């Protein structure tokens, strides 16, 4: 755009004509032309990184295209470059590489946004004592091989089929679904599921895992269970089972996994697994237990399996 403005200005075109051809406002053309005439240099803080340092960053990217931003920043700063994580990200993008971890958010309509906002405003008034009575639970899928989040790669345009940007994979990697629970008093036992989470299976989880965890941490105190709106959680038989056992359920807005604090714990466990890269089911269970610090033993059933430390 600046090139177009400079060229048309040298030809003696008016600023209105230049703005129309360059696709910008007339004030932008005026500011650029006046800056050129006055010899004013570009304002702003001087860059901390020079071209040799950018070249060293590009070498780090090319050494392993599958590094995440944190690993790149650590290696770059260890080489003697003083830069923040945000600066590292900007320099990588300036080199022409795309971001390996795009932000993914659930698509919500206006009504769902309003329900989430109403829920958040109501819970904003809760005290620490009220939050301490909550048991947060959720299931999460762990892949035994090929990591738990699909491989992301730093690459430029046209490098999609470059050998350095390709990684072997399988269509249906071996995986396991794990149920866990946490509260202000600590974490509960883990449940390794051998089948899909149906209403009967979910009720077995509560009977053999949730209730013992609640008795261990809170004794006879009144507790409230948090669960999302999955079909197995909201089934009529599940609601009846919870009522019969006197288990209260926290109201929960739809499509709101980001509101559940247990997701942060799952993320910590999965990062440990990516660092250790377990290749067998037993190694995966040991790593997950290490992340959750599981110490409670619970009975096994046909559908459920517990692995205490």
TORNUTOR-568765 format. One record per residue (C-alpha): residue in one letter; x, y, z. Coordinates in steps of 0.1 Angstrom, whole numbers, plus 5000, padded with zeros to 4 digits. Last residue first. Example, Ala and Ser with C-alpha at 12.3 -4.5 7.8 and 13.67 -1.06 7.14 Angstrom:
residues 2
S513749895071 A512349555078 
This chain:
residues 309
X499345365435 X495745275427 X494645145393 X490845125390 X488944945363 X485344985352 X483044795329 X483144445344 X483644585379 X486744665400 X486644775437 X488245105448 X491745175461 X492645535470 X496145685465 X495945865432 X498446145428 X496546285397 X499646335376 X501346025389 X498145825383 X498145945347 X501745835343 X501245495358 X498145435337 X499945535305 X502845295313 X500445015319 X498745085285 X501945075266 X503845325245 X504245605271 X505545935256 X507246075288 X506946445278 X503646395261 X502246205291 X503346495314 X501546735292 X498446515293 X498446525331 X498646905332 X495846945307 X493646705326 X494246915357 X493247235338 X490147065325 X489246985362 X488447355366 X485247325346 X484247655329 X486047575297 X483847265292 X480947495287 X478847365258 X475547385278 X475247575311 X475447375343 X473247355374 X475147185402 X473846835411 X472846725446 X473446365456 X470746215479 X471245855469 X467745815455 X467946165438 X471146065421 X469745735409 X466545915396 X468646165377 X470745885362 X467645685352 X466145995335 X469346055315 X471146385321 X474646245328 X474645975302 X473446225275 X476246465283 X475146785301 X478246845322 X478746735357 X479346905391 X478346725422 X477146905453 X477946795488 X476346815522 X478846705548 X478746345562 X482446255556 X483946525534 X487146385519 X486746005523 X482945995521 X483046205489 X485645985473 X483745675482 X480545825467 X482245935434 X484245615427 X482145285431 X478645425431 X479245725409 X481145525384 X478445255384 X475845525377 X477945635347 X478045275334 X474245245336 X473745585318 X476245505290 X479945605289 X481445375263 X483345065274 X486444965293 X486645285314 X489745365335 X488445515367 X490745745387 X490445775425 X489746115440 X491546445440 X491946695469 X489946865496 X488947165474 X487546915449 X488546675422 X487046385403 X488346165374 X487045945346 X489445805321 X488745705285 X491545495268 X493245515235 X494945315208 X495045525176 X492245495151 X493445645117 X497145605124 X499945855123 X503345925108 X504546285108 X505046515079 X506546865080 X510146765074 X509146555045 X507546865027 X503946795017 X502347095034 X505347315026 X503647545001 X502947825026 X505347805055 X505447545083 X505547505120 X503747175128 X500947055150 X500646685159 X497046595171 X496646645208 X496946335229 X500346205216 X500845965187 X500545665210 X498545575242 X495845835234 X494045965264 X490346065263 X488846265292 X485846215315 X484746475340 X484146545376 X484146855399 X482946785435 X481647105450 X481347175487 X484347405488 X482647635463 X480047715489 X482547775517 X484648005494 X481548225490 X479348245459 X478348585445 X480148535412 X478148205408 X475048405399 X476948625374 X478648325358 X475348145353 X473748445337 X476648495314 X476648125304 X472848135298 X473248455277 X475948295256 X473847985250 X470948205239 X473148405215 X474548085198 X477747915208 X480447775186 X482947595208 X486347755209 X489547635192 X492647865193 X495247745167 X498247565181 X500947525155 X501047895145 X502047955109 X505648015098 X506548315075 X509648435093 X507548725107 X505348455123 X508348315141 X509448665152 X506048745166 X505948425186 X509348485201 X508348835210 X505248705228 X507448455248 X509748745258 X513148805243 X516748835255 X518748605232 X521648415247 X521248065232 X519147975263 X516648235252 X516148065219 X515947715234 X513347825259 X511248025234 X511247735210 X510147495237 X507347725248 X506147775213 X505647405206 X508247195188 X506946985158 X509047145131 X512247015146 X515547145134 X513847385110 X512347585139 X515647605157 X517347725125 X514747985121 X515448115156 X519148135148 X518348335117 X516248575137 X519148625161 X521448705131 X518748965119 X518649155151 X516449115182 X515749375208 X513849595184 X513849975190 X510750115206 X508350305184 X508550575157 X509350515120 X511550795108 X510451145099 X512051285067 X509551575067 X508451495032 X508051125038 X506051185070 X503851425051 X503151175024 X502250895049 X500051115070 X498151255040 X497650905025 X496250775059 X494051085061 X492651005026 X491550665038 X492750335023 X492250114993 X495350224975 X493550334943 X490850524962 X493350684986 X495550784957 X492650954938 X491651144969 X495251244976 X495551384941 X497951234915 X501251404908 X503051104893 X505351104924 X502251074946 X501050784925 X504250594931 X504650674968 X500950584975 X501350254956 X504550164975 X502850245008 X500050005000 
